[in-house]
Amino acid sequence: MNRGALLAATLLAAIGAHVQAASPPVLEAVFSPWDDVEGRLLQLLAGARKTVRVQAFLFTSRPLARALIAAHRRGVNVAVLADREMVSRGNNSQIPILAAAGIPVWLETGYASAHNKILLIDAAEADCVVATGSYNYTFSAQARNAENVLIVRGDRELARSYQKNWQRHRDDALPLVEALPP
């Protein structure tokens, strides 16, 4: 290959990499009870490689709890924020089970309701995922309620914003053992 052809090939590769890096995010909207929102969230968690951050108002879904524990066991850094009142009142809350499995859990205490519902997966990676909407992590959200989740893949700026907000809430929250003494 001559020098000109090599230069052209190098430039085309660089342009292709730039175009690929600048590809638009992929958006997906899912709606319960018609769509299998929980199944879609389980797929996303199964694909997590490095980090998962959760903010939950109500978390009673055993399948989602099992998926978070499985991610934690395969080495994914999983951490959870939840609403203290919902955890303390919820007979079926999976939050204590997540903590018992070794997942760091903090409870938000400074709000009337810590009403965020967010899954943030691999936030620092090119294939980051933000899943947010009205959907609580419960059976009722899947089977009985009209709920929505917007899944955004590959938008690093959005993922950074959600990660920063998650950390701000985490910094103000209490570890589970302090927020719910025995």
N, C-alpha and C positions, 0 to 999 in steps of 0.2 A: 504494500500500500504506500503510495507516495505521500509526501508531507501535506499537500493540499487536501487529499482525501482523508487523511488522518485528522486534520484540523476540522474538516467539515463533520466527520463522524463524532468527534468530541463535542462540537457545538450542538449538534442535533441531540446527543445524549443529554447534555446539560439543559437544553430547552425542554426536552421531554420530561426530565426530572422536575423541572420548575412547574411545568404545566400540571404534572401529576400531583405535586405537592399543593398546588393551588386549586385542586378540584373542589367543587362545592360540597357542602355537607349533605348527607342523605337523611331525609326526614321520613318518618313513618308515624302515622296516627292509628291507634288501636282503641276500640270502644267495647266496653262490656255493657250488657251481657252477650252481645252478638259475637265479638271476637274473643279468642282465648288470650286475654291480657296476661294472666298468670303464666301460661305456657310460654308466651313471648318473653316475659321477664326471666323465666327459668333458662331459656336459651341464651339470653344475654349474660346471665351469671355464669353459665357453663363456659362461655368464651372468655371470661375475665382472666387476664394473665398476671397483672401486677397489683392493682389496687381496686377495691370496691369501697365506696363511701355511701352510707345510707342515712337518710333522714326520714323518720316515720312518725306519723301521728298515732296510728293504731296498727299493730303488727301481730296478727294471730294466725297467719298462713304457715302451716307446718311445711308444705313443699318449699316455700321461699326460705324458711329458716334452714331446712336441710340443705338447700343450694348454697346458702351463705356459709354454713359449716363445712360443706364439701370444698368450697373455694378456699376457705381458711386452711383446711387440712392439706390442700395441694400447694400451699405456700403463698397464696394471694394475701396481701395485706388488707384485711377487712376491718372496718370500724363502723360503729352504728351510733346515731343520735336518735333519741326518742322523747316523746312527751311524757313527763313524769306522771301526770294525772292519769293518763290512759294506761300506763304500765301498772300503776298502783291499783287502779280499779278493774283492770282487765283480768278476768279469771283465766282466759285462754292466751294471754300474752306470751309470745315466743321470746321476748327480750331477755328474761332470765335464763332461758335455755341457750340463747346465743352467748351470753356471758359465761355460763357454765362450761361451754365448749372452748373457752379461751379467747373469744372475740371481744375486743375492748368496746364497752358500751358506756355512753354518757347520757344523762337525762337532762333535758332542758326544763328549767324551773322558773325562768324569768318572764314567761308569757302566759296570758290567759289560755292560749292554745299554741303549742309548737306544731303548726298545721302543715309543715312541709312534707312532701312525699317525693323523695328523690332517690334514684339510683345513679351513682356516678361511677363509671367503670373505666379504668385505665386512663385517667384524666390527662396525664402528661404525654400520652402516646398519640400517634397520628390517627389511630383507629379508635379514639376515645368515644365513649357513649354517655349521653345524658338522657335519662328517662324520667319524666316528670308529668304531673297532671293531678287530677282529682282522686286517683285510685289509691285507696288505703290497701295495705297488704293483708287482706282478709278474704275469707270465703265469700262473704256478702258482696264485696266489691266486684268479685268475678261473677257470681251467680244471681244476685238479687238486685243490685244497684245499676243505675245508669252512670257509667264512669268513663273517663278518657285518660289516655297516656300519650304523650308525644315523645317519640324516641328520635334523638338527634345524634347521628354518627359523624365523626370526623371534623367537628367544629372545635378546634383546640381553644380558641378564644372564649367560646361559650363554656367549655369545660373548665377552663381556668377561672372564669367568673363564678361558676358553681362551686369549685373547689375552695376558692377564697371565702365565699359565703359559708360553706360548710365549716371551714376552719374557724371563722369568726363565731359561729354558733357553738362549736366545740370548745373554744376558749372560755365561753361563758357558762358552759354546762358543768354538771357535777358527775363524777364517776358513779356508776350504779350503786355501789356499796355505800357511798356517802348520801346519795339522794333518797335511797330507800333502806334505812337502817332496819336490822332484823326485829 
